[in-house]
Amino acid sequence: MEVLLGITGADFTIVAASKAAMRGATILKSSDNKTRDLNKHTLMAYSGEAGDTVQFAEFIQANVQLYSMRNETHLSPSAVASFVRGELAESLRSRKPYMVNLLLGGVDPITEKPSLYWCDYLAALSKVPYAAHGYAQYYCLSILDKHHHPDINFEQGMKILRMCSDELRRRLPIDFKGLIVKVVTKDGIREEEFVDDKMITSA
């Protein structure tokens, strides 16, 4: 039921997650934050089984930060993605696998190039220019495919995100309570104020 969206641009990565925490058709919480800042230049958004998501996200966050403290350097987004995939793959072969779907967004602090990784509960990992998890896949991938290109600026990226949000509000049969939006640039991670109550008519 959750909505996760990710968009990369010329020098940024946008990651958005729905605020509604749901169990079946019931909304348990309307201000849930499904993102975790892993280090200065990498963040993760997650969806799936409630207990698995929080436990796995906190485990990854703690280990990435531990690596930074021990080695006095931050893992790059690609290194974080490889570590996450390895942990999910190991979990998948255990008696209690994590049922977690992830988006990992970041900007490499050395090359200053943005990246976005799509990962599912089967530990399938792919680097993509844009991504979606949950019901957002059915409604938003066509919009992203039509309007996204690698060199979009931040304003264009936010406009595409508003188009996706508008499409979800029109067509999704559940109320996902809006989106928490975070942006990663070479300067770090910030939360972006996102108002999605205006209709979007064109790109």
Summary of the structure (lengths in Angstrom):
residues: 203
radius of gyration: 16.1
end to end distance: 26.7
largest distance: 50.2
contacts: 678
relative contact order: 0.23
helix: 33%
strand: 32%
